[in-house]
Amino acid sequence: MKKIVVGGQLNKQAIEKLIKELGGNNVEVSVKSDLEAVMALKNNQADYYVGACETGSGGALAMALALLGRDKCVPLASPSKVMSSEEIVAEVNSGKIAFGFTSPSSANVLKVLVPALLNK
């Protein structure tokens, strides 16, 4: 069972619902403030962090970047670019644990991200 915390600034409940749909009984999802979500990850109470904002990195990943470091975080989508499925899987396999994306890209990103996290 993978534990995923949802932080960021936008559509937290919609993201939570989609992760549950995609992960089924293999995920436990909780919605928290950015600080609470990152601290859960830092304290080994969660395995992964996801968050959405307008840019995919600012409000989605700022707290994660500050507390976890750049080597653990990656923006998967910005207003001008969404990573390919192969790039998303490569980021998961490289050890990233905090993922940011834009709100409009949420469904497309999560359809790739959640299975990649479950297979890790």
GIRA-V395704 format. One record per pair of residues at least 12 apart in sequence whose ideal C-beta (glycine too) atoms are under 6 Angstrom apart, sorted by the first residue. I is the first residue (numbers start at 1). J is the second residue. Records with the same first field share a line. If there is no record, write none. Layout:
# GIRA-V395704
I=J + J
This chain:
# GIRA-V395704
1=28
2=27 + 47 + 117 + 118
3=28 + 46 + 47
4=19 + 27 + 29 + 48
5=30 + 32 + 37 + 40 + 46 + 49
6=31 + 50
7=34 + 37 + 49 + 51
8=51 + 52 + 53 + 60
9=53 + 59
10=52 + 53 + 103
11=52 + 103
12=31
15=106
16=29 + 31
18=110
19=114
22=114
23=114
26=118
34=63
35=63
37=49
38=63 + 64 + 67
42=67
48=97 + 117
49=64 + 98
50=99
51=100
52=101 + 103 + 106
56=75 + 77 + 78 + 100 + 101 + 102
57=75 + 100
60=100
61=73 + 100
64=98
68=98
72=97 + 98
73=98
74=91 + 96
75=100
76=88 + 99 + 101 + 109
77=101 + 102 + 105 + 109
79=102
82=105
85=112
88=112 + 113
89=116
92=116 + 120
